[in-house]
């Protein structure tokens, strides 16, 4: 029997240092003011901060599969995995990544996975464009072969932001939801409706929003997903986060309200969806739904913002005043365990 610890984390602006020689000119121009003061030293600290959390996951063994977003390019991902491999001796992490040219800031979705446990088919790494009038992020899809011989398809999402207003921008996320469910349907057509699939990401909407429930077809009802035959549907594990307890700044039990916080309000934008092939009780590989959780280690919590995550951020031109180097990201990671017979 094999357990697969699967996680997702928005790394918040993991850019290469200011003046990075291989940076595309259009990104350098677009991001010039934001990257001013983003020195090699700050970049190294940011990597160390991220690694300090990732290595604690899965009982200090690190995740088996980690989806990430807001990573600029292969270089930053390779720096991250090199540092992880140096600090978790049992791991040989590798990167699956497609360089996107759609997002105006050049940030990508990607995967970090243990290459000693999984094989990734290089011919089955896809970048699905979310077509809209202005540029947006893509959806990265990979296919892994597990130690038990199962084929697992994973899709990493970073949907359009709420810039301009949640209501005004909702159509962009509906389009992203339709894109995800379209590719879910295409996988069924090619692989059958019992193919194990995980979709993860920062969806910039909550589990109850239309883009998630109607367009991505992600529900809180496990039975509905088990029974579907032709119309794709995901089981949304994020509903389990609402049952998770954390602690307030006095150490008292407190229900968690989000994977990120804005103006004191919690939002569950970071979610994990699983397909019928991972909820069928007869399947050789199944999700342990009760393990779905927000990864919230004490040092990550900022008690000034309703127990939300402690940011690292970019210097905005003044590194000495604007970067809190004990921070990590403006999102908490999320995780779940998949069990294989």
KOLZA-505465 format. One record per residue: x, y, z of N, C-alpha, C in turn; residue in three letters. Coordinates in pm, whole numbers, padded with zeros to 5 digits, always signed. Each point is the difference from the previous one (the first is absolute). Example, Ala and Ser with C-alpha at 12.3 -4.5 7.8 and 13.67 -1.06 7.14 Angstrom:
# KOLZA-505465
+01319-00569+00780-00089+00119+00000+00090+00120+00000ALA -00035+00105-00072+00082+00119+00006-00077+00109+00073SER 
# end
This chain:
# KOLZA-505465
+00084-00119+00000-00084+00119+00000+00088+00125+00000UNK -00037+00097-00082+00075+00125-00011-00090+00117+00037UNK +00054+00093+00077-00067+00126+00026+00069+00110-00079UNK -00080+00088-00059+00053+00110-00081-00046+00131+00064UNK +00095+00077+00051-00031+00128+00063+00006+00107-00109UNK -00115+00058-00029-00014+00096-00110-00035+00136+00058UNK +00071+00103-00043-00022+00135+00055+00001+00103-00111UNK -00052+00118+00034+00004+00116-00090+00035+00123+00082UNK +00080+00091-00062+00034+00125+00069+00022+00111-00102UNK -00069+00112+00022+00029+00124-00072+00123+00062+00065UNK +00111+00010-00072+00128+00042+00056+00014+00152+00010UNK -00095+00072-00044-00004+00148+00003+00124+00065-00059UNK -00007+00028-00126+00103+00082-00066+00141-00058+00013UNK +00015-00127-00033+00135-00058+00002+00067+00036-00133UNK +00060+00118-00002+00071+00050-00117+00150-00021+00018UNK +00070-00018-00112+00145+00004+00002+00045+00140+00039UNK +00124+00016+00048+00045+00131+00048-00002+00108-00108UNK -00005+00123+00045+00008+00115-00091+00125-00014-00088UNK -00016+00026-00129+00113-00009-00092+00029-00141-00049UNK -00089-00096+00027+00018-00137-00046+00017+00000-00152UNK +00111-00054-00047+00041+00016-00141-00096-00067-00097UNK -00063-00111+00040-00086-00075-00093-00146+00045+00003UNK -00029+00106+00072-00139+00047+00009-00046+00055-00135UNK -00122-00036-00040-00055+00052-00126-00011+00152+00008UNK +00036+00072-00106-00003+00148+00004-00135+00058+00038UNK -00109-00064-00044-00132+00056+00031-00035-00013+00148UNK +00051-00106+00065-00020-00013+00145+00086+00102+00074UNK +00126+00016-00046+00090+00096+00064-00059+00139-00004UNK -00063+00035-00112-00060+00133-00013-00125+00013+00086UNK -00086-00102-00006-00125+00004+00075+00022+00002+00150UNK +00101-00074+00047+00021-00020+00143+00114+00084+00057UNK +00051+00096-00076+00119+00075+00042-00014+00061+00139UNK -00111+00068+00026-00015+00066+00130-00020-00100+00112UNK -00073-00108-00026-00024-00101+00103+00127-00074+00038UNK +00089-00021-00096+00121-00077+00025+00118+00086+00045UNK -00019+00131+00003+00106+00088+00046+00033-00031+00145UNK +00125-00035+00027+00040-00037+00135-00014-00146+00033UNK -00049-00080-00097-00014-00145+00021+00137-00065-00026UNK +00083+00005+00102+00140-00039-00014+00018-00151+00005UNK +00119-00045-00037+00033-00142+00011-00014-00046+00146UNK +00041+00084+00093-00008-00037+00142-00145-00020+00043UNK -00091+00091-00041-00141-00015+00034-00060-00124-00065UNK +00036-00024-00125-00047-00120-00069+00041-00126+00076UNK +00124-00006+00045+00050-00116+00074-00077-00018+00131UNK -00029+00110+00068-00076-00009+00125-00141-00052-00028UNK -00061+00052-00106-00134-00046-00037+00000-00150-00026UNK +00097-00050-00075+00009-00143-00027+00014-00077+00131UNK +00086+00047+00089+00020-00068+00129-00130-00003+00081UNK -00075+00109-00003-00125+00006+00074-00102-00100-00056UNK -00010-00007-00132-00092-00096-00061+00041-00144+00034UNK +00129-00028-00012+00051-00134+00027-00026-00040+00145UNK +00011+00096+00091-00019-00032+00142-00141-00050+00028UNK -00098+00042-00081-00137-00048+00015-00021-00130-00076UNK +00045-00005-00124-00024-00118-00084+00059-00125+00064UNK +00117+00012+00059+00064-00118+00058-00072-00049+00126UNK -00082+00086+00063-00076-00043+00118-00125-00079-00037UNK -00046+00012-00123-00122-00070-00041+00021-00150+00006UNK -00111-00073+00014+00005-00146-00005+00089-00056+00111UNK -00016+00056+00121+00079-00048+00112+00148+00018-00017UNK +00040+00116-00053+00140+00036-00024+00067-00086-00108UNK -00081-00062-00086+00055-00074-00113-00014+00076-00131UNK -00071+00113+00002-00026+00075-00121-00109-00067-00083UNK -00066+00076-00087-00107-00057-00084+00057-00092-00107UNK -00083-00091-00045+00036-00084-00115-00020+00078-00130UNK -00111+00073-00006-00034+00081-00118-00045+00136+00051UNK +00059+00105-00051-00034+00136+00040-00031+00083-00123UNK -00123+00049-00011-00034+00096-00103+00027+00141+00052UNK +00050+00086-00086+00030+00137+00042-00050+00098-00105UNK -00022+00123+00044-00026+00109-00095+00074+00124+00047UNK +00002+00102-00084+00076+00124+00019+00150-00028+00006UNK +00046-00089-00087+00144-00022-00021+00034+00058-00137UNK +00104+00081-00007+00028+00071-00125+00042-00093-00112UNK +00089-00095+00029+00059-00078-00109+00067-00126+00055UNK +00061-00077-00090+00067-00124+00040+00115+00027+00096UNK +00069+00113-00016+00114+00030+00086-00040+00003+00147UNK -00108+00070+00035-00037+00011+00141-00045-00135+00054UNK -00065-00080-00084-00044-00133+00042+00119-00093+00021UNK +00100+00012-00085+00120-00082+00017+00077+00040+00125UNK +00003+00129+00032+00064+00043+00124-00074-00055+00121UNK -00132+00001-00008-00082-00052+00110+00024-00150+00020UNK -00002-00076-00108+00016-00145+00013+00142-00037+00042UNK +00099+00074-00048+00138-00028+00042+00015+00017+00150UNK -00062+00106+00055+00008+00022+00144-00078-00107+00076UNK -00114-00041-00053-00078-00106+00064+00079-00132+00002UNK +00060-00033-00114+00077-00126-00009+00118+00001+00096UNK +00053+00117+00025+00112+00010+00092-00040-00012+00146UNK -00131+00016+00029-00045+00000+00139-00090-00118+00035UNK -00050-00072-00101-00079-00121+00025+00074-00114-00072UNK +00078-00076+00074+00092-00096-00061-00070-00110-00078UNK -00123-00032+00038-00070-00111-00065-00066+00040-00131UNK +00009+00126-00037-00072+00049-00117+00092+00032-00117UNK -00054-00022-00119+00066+00044-00124-00105+00077-00080UNK -00020+00125+00037-00105+00078-00063+00041+00047-00140UNK -00099+00000-00088+00017+00051-00136-00117+00094-00030UNK +00009+00070-00113-00099+00102-00037-00069-00039-00129UNK -00132+00017-00004-00077-00008-00125-00063+00137-00021UNK +00036+00064-00112-00034+00142-00016-00010+00032-00148UNK -00095+00088-00033-00011+00056-00134+00005+00151+00015UNK +00092+00066-00071+00014+00144+00011-00119+00068-00067UNK -00071+00081+00076-00119+00067-00052+00035+00141-00048UNK -00062+00040-00108+00016+00137-00050-00131+00077+00010UNK -00101-00060+00069-00131+00063+00005-00013+00101+00112UNK +00049-00033+00120-00018+00090+00113+00085+00125-00018UNK -00057+00115+00031+00073+00125-00026+00122+00015+00089UNK +00004-00074+00113+00118+00002+00086+00093-00119-00025UNK -00040-00091-00087+00085-00113-00033+00007-00107+00106UNK -00101-00008+00089+00003-00102+00105-00069-00128-00048UNK +00055-00113+00045-00041-00130-00053-00055-00092+00109UNK -00071-00104-00047-00034-00115+00081+00097-00112-00034UNK +00027-00088+00095+00099-00106-00023-00015-00106+00108UNK +00080-00106-00013+00001-00107+00099+00142-00030+00043UNK +00016-00029+00128+00121-00057+00056-00039-00140+00048UNK +00074-00101-00042-00038-00138+00034+00126-00082+00028UNK -00016-00108+00074+00112-00086+00035+00027-00096-00117UNK +00103+00028-00074+00032-00080-00119+00047-00140+00034UNK +00033-00027+00126+00036-00136+00039-00123-00086+00023UNK -00119+00063+00008-00125-00074+00022-00090+00000-00123UNK +00006+00105-00080-00095+00017-00108+00071+00019-00133UNK -00062-00053-00103+00044+00029-00136-00099+00098-00062UNK +00051+00103-00064-00083+00097-00069+00023-00014-00150UNK -00107-00021-00074+00009-00014-00145+00026+00139-00061UNK +00117+00022-00058+00029+00135-00055-00089+00037-00117UNK -00059-00101-00063-00091+00027-00112-00143+00028+00046UNK -00022-00008+00130-00134+00025+00055+00004+00115+00100UNK +00084+00099-00030+00001+00125+00077-00064+00106-00089UNK -00113+00052+00045-00078+00092-00083-00021+00134+00071UNK -00007+00104-00079-00037+00132+00048-00133+00037-00066UNK -00106+00001+00078-00134+00031-00052-00026+00150+00015UNK -00016+00068-00110-00024+00144+00003-00143+00029+00044UNK -00013+00099+00087-00131+00052+00037-00023+00122-00087UNK -00079-00015-00102-00015+00106-00100-00092+00110+00050UNK +00051+00122-00004-00080+00118+00034+00060+00120-00071UNK -00068+00112+00011+00038+00119-00076+00137+00052+00041UNK +00031-00004+00129+00132+00040+00048+00073-00122+00053UNK +00133+00007+00009+00080-00114+00038-00032-00054+00138UNK +00016-00129+00018-00027-00064+00128+00088-00122+00016UNK -00014-00068+00114+00083-00116+00027-00054-00123-00073UNK +00088-00098-00019-00041-00124-00062-00020-00106+00108UNK -00041-00121-00043-00015-00115+00087+00103-00104-00045UNK +00086-00044+00090+00102-00098-00033-00048-00140+00037UNK +00013-00092-00095-00043-00139+00021+00118-00094-00018UNK +00017-00094+00095+00101-00103-00013-00061-00136+00030UNK +00066-00106-00048-00040-00137+00029+00115-00071+00068UNK -00028-00053+00119+00101-00072+00078-00035-00149+00006UNK +00102-00083+00000-00016-00142+00032+00049-00020+00142UNK -00085-00055+00085+00029-00015+00142+00082-00126+00027UNK +00055-00015+00122+00075-00122+00032-00084-00126-00012UNK -00131+00011+00018-00088-00116-00014-00047-00025-00141UNK +00046+00082-00094-00035-00020-00141-00124+00072-00046UNK -00060+00083+00085-00119+00076-00041+00041+00122-00081UNK -00089+00043-00087+00020+00122-00076-00083+00110+00064UNK +00066+00107+00042-00065+00111+00068+00021+00128-00081UNK -00111+00065-00037+00006+00126-00073-00025+00114+00098UNK +00085+00102-00005-00009+00113+00093-00001+00130-00080UNK -00091+00090+00035-00011+00130-00066+00018+00110+00102UNK +00090+00093-00028+00029+00111+00091-00057+00130-00059UNK -00080+00069+00080-00074+00118-00044+00042+00125+00076UNK -00004+00113-00069+00005+00131+00064-00095+00089-00080UNK -00120+00014+00052-00104+00068-00075+00011+00152+00009UNK -00062+00073-00093+00008+00146+00000-00040+00062+00133UNK +00068+00107+00035-00019+00064+00130-00132+00077+00006UNK -00027+00055+00117-00119+00082+00021+00028+00148-00022UNK +00110+00030-00066+00034+00139-00028-00115+00067-00075UNK -00038+00117+00047-00112+00071-00059-00132-00030+00067UNK +00001-00097+00094-00122-00036+00073-00037-00145-00022UNK -00045-00066+00107-00037-00142-00009-00113-00021-00100UNK -00101+00088+00003-00115-00015-00090+00040+00031-00145UNK +00073+00109-00016+00036+00044-00136+00092-00100-00070UNK +00082-00071+00076+00098-00092-00060-00045-00145+00001UNK -00119-00028+00049-00042-00139+00020-00007-00079-00131UNK -00031+00070-00109-00009-00068-00129+00131-00064-00043UNK +00112+00062+00036+00130-00056-00035+00021-00134+00070UNK -00043-00009+00127+00016-00126+00073-00101-00104-00046UNK -00115+00044-00045-00095-00094-00060+00061-00063-00127UNK +00068+00084-00078+00068-00051-00120+00107-00102+00038UNK +00075+00030+00106+00102-00095+00046-00064-00130+00047UNK -00114+00011+00070-00071-00120+00044-00047-00085-00117UNK -00049+00065-00104-00043-00073-00120+00120-00068-00067UNK +00114+00068+00000+00121-00058-00059+00040-00126+00075UNK -00001+00007+00134+00036-00118+00080-00097-00114-00025UNK -00129+00027+00001-00097-00109-00019+00003-00053-00143UNK +00035+00085-00097+00017-00049-00137+00111-00104-00007UNK +00115+00030+00062+00112-00095-00004-00027-00122+00086UNK -00077+00016+00106-00045-00116+00077-00082-00093-00090UNK -00092+00060-00077-00081-00080-00093+00086-00067-00106UNK +00099+00069-00052+00087-00057-00103+00082-00117+00056UNK +00043+00012+00126+00072-00111+00063-00090-00122+00010UNK -00125+00022+00040-00096-00112+00005-00015-00066-00137UNK -00010+00081-00103-00018-00055-00135+00120-00083-00043UNK +00119+00041+00042+00123-00071-00039+00032-00117+00093UNK -00028+00017+00131+00046-00096+00101-00112-00077+00069UNK -00125+00044-00017-00111-00061+00072-00035+00078+00126UNK -00123-00022+00050-00049+00083+00110+00049-00044+00138UNK +00086-00101+00007+00058-00039+00129+00147+00041+00011UNK +00046+00082-00094+00139+00047+00005+00022+00086+00126UNK +00099-00033+00084+00028+00085+00117+00057+00136-00042UNK -00064+00107+00048+00039+00138-00035-00006+00085+00125UNK +00100+00085+00018-00003+00103+00104+00014+00136-00069UNK -00087+00093+00035+00016+00139-00043+00023+00083+00125UNK +00103+00081-00003+00036+00082+00118+00028+00141-00045UNK +00002+00092+00097+00041+00134-00038-00054+00110+00088UNK +00040+00121-00039-00055+00124+00055-00106+00044-00100UNK -00127-00020+00037-00110+00023-00093-00056+00142+00011UNK +00047+00077+00096-00047+00138+00020-00151+00009+00016UNK -00062-00110+00035-00142-00005+00036-00015-00102+00111UNK -00109+00011+00075-00029-00093+00109-00073-00124-00052UNK -00005-00106+00080-00064-00125-00047-00146+00015-00039UNK -00069+00101+00054-00142+00019-00030-00024+00090-00119UNK +00104+00058-00061-00019+00092-00112-00036-00075-00128UNK -00067+00072-00092-00048-00061-00124+00112-00062-00083UNK +00114+00068-00006+00110-00050-00082+00043-00139+00043UNK -00008-00027+00131+00041-00129+00055-00112-00103-00014UNK -00119+00035+00049-00109-00099+00007-00063-00029-00135UNK -00021+00104-00079-00074-00018-00126+00094-00022-00118UNK +00104+00082-00012+00085-00005-00119+00111-00106+00011UNK +00067-00008+00115+00100-00106+00018-00067-00130+00043UNK -00126+00007+00042-00079-00116+00042+00068-00072+00117UNK +00032+00077+00103+00062-00053+00121-00099+00012+00115UNK -00039-00111+00059-00106-00005+00099+00052-00048+00134UNK -00078+00026+00105+00033-00051+00133-00059-00139+00023UNK -00080-00052-00094-00071-00127+00016+00079-00114-00065UNK +00063-00082+00083+00079-00112-00051-00087-00097-00081UNK -00120-00029+00050-00087-00095-00068-00035+00041-00141UNK -00018+00131-00023-00031+00048-00134+00114-00031-00096UNK +00124+00009+00049+00116-00027-00086+00012-00149-00027UNK -00026-00083+00100+00007-00146-00018-00100-00049-00104UNK -00118+00064-00006-00106-00050-00087+00007+00049-00143UNK +00076+00106-00029-00003+00055-00135+00053-00101-00102UNK -00058+00003-00118+00041-00092-00106+00054+00073-00123UNK -00064+00111-00037+00039+00068-00124+00039+00146+00021UNK -00064+00069+00093+00029+00142+00022+00103+00011+00112UNK +00115+00056-00030+00109+00007+00097-00040+00078+00124UNK +00057-00042+00114-00022+00072+00125+00119-00030+00092UNK +00047+00103+00070+00106-00016+00100-00060-00001+00140UNK +00069-00067+00092-00030+00008+00143+00096+00103+00059UNK -00055+00107+00057+00080+00111+00051+00036-00025+00147UNK +00126-00028+00026+00045-00031+00136+00012+00124+00088UNK -00011+00118-00060+00014+00123+00078-00108+00014+00106UNK -00115-00063-00018-00104+00008+00101+00046-00058+00133UNK +00097-00090-00003+00053-00056+00125+00078+00104+00079UNK +00057+00100-00068+00077+00101+00072-00087+00077+00098UNK -00128+00013-00033-00090+00077+00086-00023-00069+00134UNK +00038-00129+00008-00013-00074+00125+00131-00001+00078UNK +00105+00055-00058+00132-00006+00063+00014+00106+00108UNK +00066-00036+00107+00023+00095+00108+00146+00043+00006UNK +00018+00129+00026+00132+00053+00025+00003+00059+00140UNK +00083+00101+00021+00010+00067+00129+00006+00151-00021UNK -00056+00073+00095+00014+00144-00005+00131+00041+00066UNK +00025+00130+00011+00129+00046+00050+00021-00031+00148UNK -00108-00039+00072+00014-00042+00140+00009-00152+00014UNK +00000-00070-00115+00009-00145+00004-00133-00070+00018UNK -00110+00076-00009-00133-00061+00014-00046-00060-00132UNK -00078-00110+00003-00050-00061-00124-00083+00100-00081UNK +00018-00006-00131-00073+00092-00087-00018-00066-00136UNK -00122+00004-00053-00022-00052-00134+00074+00087-00101UNK +00066-00065-00094+00068+00076-00105-00103+00055-00097UNK +00028+00115-00055-00095+00064-00091+00054+00016-00141UNK +00126-00035-00023+00048+00019-00136+00141-00046-00022UNK +00036-00006-00127+00138-00026-00039+00075+00129-00026UNK -00074+00112-00005+00058+00133-00006-00100+00097+00061UNK +00050+00119+00034-00084+00099+00066+00017+00135-00069UNK -00112+00071-00010+00004+00135-00057-00089+00088+00085UNK +00060+00106+00054-00070+00094+00086-00072-00072+00115UNK +00066-00101+00054-00053-00073+00115-00095-00112-00032UNK -00039-00015-00127-00094-00105-00039+00076-00118-00061UNK -00042-00121+00036+00063-00120-00053-00068-00048-00127UNK +00081-00049-00095-00051-00054-00127+00065-00137-00024UNK -00078-00093-00056+00052-00134-00029+00023-00010-00151UNK +00102+00072-00047+00030+00001-00143+00085-00120-00042UNK +00074-00057+00094+00092-00110-00031-00072-00132+00026UNK -00020-00077-00106-00089-00115+00008+00059-00120-00072UNK -00053-00119+00035+00040-00126-00060-00127-00073-00046UNK -00007-00032-00128-00113-00076-00054+00050-00139-00040UNK -00085-00103+00020+00034-00134-00047-00114-00055-00085UNK +00036-00085-00094-00095-00054-00095-00065-00128+00052UNK -00095-00049-00076-00068-00125+00033+00098-00113+00022UNK +00107-00004-00078+00098-00106+00011+00075-00005+00131UNK -00011+00108+00081+00065+00004+00131-00099-00009+00116UNK -00130-00005-00029-00099-00013+00107-00073-00134-00005UNK +00009-00073-00110-00061-00133-00007+00067-00093+00100UNK -00079-00065+00082+00056-00086+00104+00065-00125-00057UNK -00031-00034-00123+00060-00116-00065+00129+00034-00074UNK +00035+00127-00003+00119+00044-00074+00127-00043+00073UNK +00106-00036-00075+00127-00035+00066+00072+00120+00061UNK -00043+00121-00035+00061+00121+00056-00112+00096+00036UNK -00007+00037+00129-00113+00078+00050+00047+00112+00091UNK -00082+00104+00008+00031+00113+00086-00044-00030+00143UNK +00082+00038+00096-00037-00006+00142-00051+00140+00035UNK -00130+00020-00020-00055+00136+00004+00018+00067+00136UNK +00004-00079+00107+00014+00060+00133+00140+00056+00024UNK +00094-00029-00090+00135+00055+00016+00014+00137-00066UNK -00099+00043-00077+00007+00131-00067+00009+00110+00105UNK +00097+00091-00015+00021+00100+00104+00075+00121-00053UNK -00008+00107+00076+00086+00116-00020+00128-00025+00078UNK +00114+00015-00065+00130-00017+00067+00037+00133+00065UNK -00018+00006+00132+00020+00126+00070+00094-00023+00118UNK +00128+00024-00022+00098-00015+00106+00008+00131+00080UNK +00029-00007+00132-00009+00119+00085+00077+00121-00051UNK +00120-00023-00055+00081+00114-00044-00058+00071-00121UNK -00097-00062-00067-00060+00060-00119-00111+00098+00034UNK -00049-00003+00122-00123+00071+00035+00031+00143+00043UNK -00069+00094-00062+00013+00142+00034-00119+00037+00086UNK +00022+00018+00131-00109+00028+00091-00056+00142-00017UNK +00063+00079-00084-00052+00135-00026-00112-00001-00103UNK -00012-00110-00075-00099-00004-00108-00090-00123+00015UNK -00064-00010+00116-00100-00104+00026+00056-00141-00016UNK +00125-00020+00041+00065-00132-00010+00021-00042-00145UNK +00013+00097-00089+00029-00029-00139+00148-00028-00021UNK +00041-00033-00124+00140-00032-00027+00090+00123+00002UNK +00122-00022+00041+00100+00108+00010+00071+00014-00134UNK -00011+00116-00061+00053+00023-00134+00150+00024+00000UNK +00060-00028-00113+00138+00042-00028-00005+00118-00096UNK -00058-00022-00116-00025+00111-00092+00123+00046-00076UNK -00019+00104-00079+00106+00063-00077+00033+00136+00062UNK +00121+00050-00023+00044+00122+00069-00067+00128-00047UNK -00060+00000-00119-00061+00123-00052+00097+00118+00001UNK +00127-00030-00030+00099+00106-00012+00071+00038+00127UNK -00042-00056+00115+00066+00036+00126+00006-00123+00089UNK +00102-00081-00023+00009-00128+00069+00012+00016+00151UNK +00064+00106+00046+00023+00015+00144-00129+00025+00077UNK -00103+00052-00069-00123+00035+00071-00118-00090-00033UNK -00001-00063-00116-00122-00065-00048+00002-00151+00001UNK +00111-00064+00030+00005-00146+00000+00018-00051+00143UNK -00096-00080+00044+00013-00066+00129+00060-00137-00026UNK +00127-00014+00025+00071-00120-00042-00029-00122+00086UNK -00085+00015+00102-00044-00117+00074-00133-00052-00055UNK -00047+00058-00112-00125-00045-00061+00022-00110-00102UNK -00109-00043-00063+00004-00113-00092-00080+00029-00128UNK -00131+00008+00013-00089+00021-00113-00130+00057+00053UNK -00080+00059-00087-00131+00050+00043-00108-00108-00004UNK +00039-00125-00028-00091-00114+00001+00058-00110+00090UNK -00089-00075+00066+00040-00124+00063-00001-00111-00104UNK +00087-00101+00012-00010-00119-00086-00121-00084+00040UNK -00041-00088-00091-00105-00098+00030+00051-00137-00043UNK -00054-00106+00062+00052-00134-00028-00105-00107+00020UNK +00029-00119-00053-00085-00118+00019+00086-00124-00025UNK -00045-00113+00053+00070-00127-00021-00084-00089-00093UNK +00066-00055-00100-00059-00097-00091+00059-00136+00035UNK -00085-00102+00012+00047-00133+00038-00014-00096-00118UNK +00105-00078-00022+00003-00097-00111+00018-00140+00055UNK -00087-00090-00043+00007-00140+00046+00120-00071-00062UNK 
# end
